[in-house]
Amino acid sequence: MIGVGVGAGVVLAALAIGGQIGAESTTPPEPLRLDEPGTPLGGSLPEEELEDDFVPDLPAVPTLPEGTHLARSHGTDAEDEERGDDLSSEMRLLSEARLAIVDDPAAALALLDQHRERLPQGALGEERDAYTILSLDALARTTDAERRYIDFRAHYPTSTFMPTIERALATR
C-alpha cells in the first residue's frame, strides 16, 4: 500500500512540473529577412533594377608581358585528337580482351598482342600486361604467366591488379 501511495505522489509531482514547463510561452520565431545571414536556401531574392550601362566591379584581368607565350603541353589540336583516338582504340581492344579471357583466352591473348604491337607505349600498358598474365594463366601456360608476373611486379609494384593476378596464379 505504501508503494502505491509513493508511486502516485511521484506521478502527481511529475504532472505538476510538466504543467509548469509546458506553461511557457511558445511564440513562433521571427521570419528571416532575405538579406540577412541564415537566409533559407531556395528563398528568392528581390530583383533589383539595374541601369542599362551597369558593369559589375570585377578584379582586373592580369596581362602577360610582351612576348610571353602560354605553351600547350599536349600539342596541336590534331595531335590531341590523334592521342584521343589512340586511347579510344586502346580502351576498345582491352575491353574486348578482358571479356574474352574467360570464354576464349587465346583470342584475348591475340588482342593483347595486337595492342602491344600497335601501341607499345600506350597509356594502358599496365592493364594490357595484367590481362596478358591472366590470359596465359587461363591457357595453362603457367611458366609464361609466372615469368610475366615477375616482370609485372617489378614494373608495377603497387598495381591494383596485383591481388587479382596473385589469386589467379595461386589457384593453379
Summary of the structure (lengths in Angstrom):
residues: 172
radius of gyration: 36.0
end to end distance: 79.9
largest distance: 102.0
contacts: 348
relative contact order: 0.06
helix: 58%
strand: 0%
